[in-house]
């Protein structure tokens, strides 16, 4: 069995795979350019998810399973994969710890005015009049109550925050005080001091936060987006920020990445821009390969109990 990786895997993890599965043939490449020559015989492909084209699926005539070593699958040629009935799994859930820590860190940074503090320090300015706030007792609304949303809610409880969640059905989820359905978006938007989106990129989530939703938010509310940039229109958000409809936006994901250097976000004091790194952790690859190995055992034994099996019709 030929297993090809177009994702650059750490040396110690490559050695682990070779030694643990000597009966399998691994082609662990640095990128897709290097991996392309092995695709024709590949039965399993490991990828970061952004480098697979329609042509790759056509050329990989023996491909049975794509293991995406990230959560996002929106850049895969899903129609071609679906037509071939190729299994797709991802590593959804491994981002929960770093992305939840990022969210807590950003809520604290904005509340404690860290950007201004750092600027004052750099300017050697003793500015003791900076406004300081707390996140204690505030309300956080979380759009998306999967592993990441749950971990954020769990940590938020340490600050005695009220936790509200939104999912499609409104079903109860651990660590959330109140749950809303997708149809109740306006209710959660109105009540949130912090509004966090961890939503994936799908047709259902495309543009769900518009000028109408921003107008409903509290004027001192803070928006945090660590899901996907498609959930909002940049110009609607810029209008809301420039007109004082919301206080601050923390953005780790964008409609265009990297964010163009001339984008207004870079110049705005009430916007915090980070380069899509909320999920980065030194433990990322080891956690991802734990899921791969669990699924590999299922695959080799002809079983179907896969972790994070993607519904190709829904796109997640």
N, C-alpha and C positions, 0 to 999 in steps of 0.2 A: 504494500500500500504506500502510495507516494503522497506525502504531506508537504505542501509548499507554503512558505510564509513570505509575504511582501512587506511585512512589518519588521523593522529592525528590533530583534530581541536581544536582551542582555546576555553576555557571554555565559555567566553562571547558569542562567536558565536554559540556554541552548545546550550546554553540557548535560544538564539535568534531563532534558528530553531525550537526548541521544542515549544516555546510560540507562534510563528507565524503560525505554521502549526500543531495545536493540532489533526487534523484529520488524520495525517500521522504518521506512526510508524518508528522512527529513531533508528538505532543501530550504534552509533557513537563510533567506536573502536580506539584503540591506534595504531594498526598495523594489517597486514593481518592475522597473526596467531590468533589473537583474533576474527577477522571478519569471519574466515572460517566457523564457526559453524552456521552463519546466511545466508550464500550464497545461500543455497537451496531455500529459500523463497524470496530472494532479487529481486526486479524489477528494482531498480536503485542502482548503485555502484559508490561511490566516491572514487577515488584512486589518488595517486601521479603519477601513471603510470608505475612504475618499479616493482611492486609486484604482478602483475596478470599473472598467468600461463595458459597454455592450460587446465590443470585439473580444475582450478577455473571456466573457462568458461563452461566446461562440467558439473560441479556440480551445477552451477547457472542456473538451468533449466528454471526459470521464468524471467531471466534477459532481460530487454528491452533497457536499457540505461546505458552507462558508461560515467561518468563525470570525466575527467582527470583534476586534480587541478594543472596542469603544462602545459607547451607548448609542450614538447616532448612526442610523442606517439610511438617512434620507438621500445620501449621494450615491447609493448603490443603484444599478439598473434593475429595479425591482420587477418590472414587467418581464424582462428576459429571464430573470431568475425564477419567477413564478411559473412561466411557461415550461421551464425545464424541471419544475418540481424539486428544486434544489433546497435543501435544508439550510436555514439561516439562524444562527444564534448570536447573541452579543453578550457584553459583560455588564449589563445594567445592574446597578446595585453596588458595584465596587467603588463608585464615586461618592457614596453617602458620607463617609467620614470626612474626607478633605473638603467636599463642597459644603457640608454643614458647618465645619470650622470656618471656612471662608465667609459664610453668611453671618455667623455670629461676630467674626472679626470686623466685617464691614458695618454691621449695625453699631458696634461699639465705636468704630472710627468716626462715623458720621455724627453719632450722638456726642462724642467727646471732642469733636471739632479737630481731629488729628491733622487734617491737611493744613489748617491755619496754624496749628502748633508747630508743625515742621517748618513752615514758611517763617514763622517768628524766630525759631531757633537758627535757621540759616541766615536770617537778617540780624541776628544778635539783638533781637527786640524783646524786651521783657514786657509781654502783653498779657497782663493778668485780668483783663476785662473780656477775654473771649468767653462766649456763651458755652456752658457745659450742660449737657442733658444726660438722662438715664434711660436705659431700656427696661429697667425694672417696672413691672406692672403694665407695660405697653401691650398692644394687641398686634399680633403678626398674622396676616392672612397669607396662606400658602396655596398657590395654584399648582396642583399636582401633589398627590399624597402617596407616592411610591416610596422607595427606600430612602431617597434623598430628603423628600419632604418630611417623612417620619423622623429622621435623625435630626433635622433642624428643629422640629417641634419638641423632641425629647430634650435637646440642649436648651431650648428656649424656656423650658419649665424651670431650669436652674435659676433663671432670672425672674421667676414668677410672672412670666408673660402669659397672656391669654392667647391660646392657639386656635386658629380657625383654618379649616381646610376646604378645598374644593376639588371634587372629582366628578366623573360623569354621572354617577348614581346617587351621590350623597351618602353612601354607606359609611358606617362608623369605622374609624381607623385609630389605632393606638396613638396616644399622646395628643390627640386633638380634642379640645373642649367642645367645639361646634363644627358641624359639617354642612356644606352646601353642595347643591348640584351645579352642573355647568350652567343651567338655566338661571341660577341665582347669582351669577357673577356680580351684578350690580350691588347686591347686598353685602358681599364680602369686601368689595372695593370700598364701599362707603365707610365701613367700620374699621379698616386697617390703619394702624400707625405705620406699619411696615408691610408692604405688599411684595411678596416674593413669587417669582415665576420660575418653576422648574419644568415647565411643559416641553414636550418634544415637538419636533417640527412635523406636523401633519396638516392635512387639509382642514381639519376641525379647529386647529389652533392658529391658523393663519389669520393675522390681523384681529385677534379678539380684544386687544387693548387699543382703543381709539381715543380720539379727542373727547368722545362722550364719557368714557370710563374715567379718563383723567380729570374731567370736570367734576365728577362725583367724589373724587378723593379728598381727604382732609388737606387743608393748605399746608400743614406741617408734616404730611406723610412722606415717606421715603420708599421709592420703588427700587427693587433689586431684581435683576434678570440674570439667571445663571443657566437657563434652559436653552432656548434658541431665539435668535433675533427676529424671526418671522412673526412673533406674537404681537408686534407693535409696528406702527409706522413712525419712522424717525422724526418726521416733520410735525406730527401730532404731539409727540413727546417734547420736542423743542418748544413748541407753542405753549404747552402746559408749564414747562420750566421757566420760560421767559416771562410768562404772565402770572407767575406766583400761584398757579393752581396746585402744584406740589412743591415740596421743599428741595428734594434731592433725588438723583437717580444714580444707582451703582450698576454699571453695565459691564458684564464679562463676555457677552455674546452680541453679535451684530449681524445685520442683513448682509453686509459686505465685510469680509475679513481677509487680510488685516484692514482695520479701520483706516480710510484714507487720511493722510496727514493734514488735509485742508478741511476735515469735517469739523463742524462747530463744537462737537462734544469736547474736543481736546482743549478748547479755550475757556470752558465754562467752569466757574468755581463750584457750582452746584451739581456737577457731574463728576463721578469717579469712573475712569476708564481703566479696565484691566484686560490683558490680551488673551482671553479665553483660557485661563489657567486655574480656574477654581477647582477643577478635579485633579490637578497634578499632585502626585505624591511619589516618593521613592518606593512605595509599596505597590504602585499601580500595576506593573507588569506581573509581579508575583501573584497578586490577587486575580488578575485576568487569566493567567495560566492555570490557576486552581480550577476556575470554571471550565476552561478548555479540557483539562484532564478528566474532570468529572463527566463531561459530555463525551469525551473520547471513549471512555469505558462503556457508556451506553451505545455508542456508535459501533464499536468493535463487537459487542455482544448482541447486536441486533435488537436492542431495546429502544423505547421511545420516550423515556422519562428525562427529557433534556431540560437543562436550566436555561431560562431566557430564550425559549423558542419563539421566533418572530412569526406573527400572523402577517403574511405578505399582502393580504387584502387590506388590512388595516394600516400596515406600515409601522407596527410596533409590537 
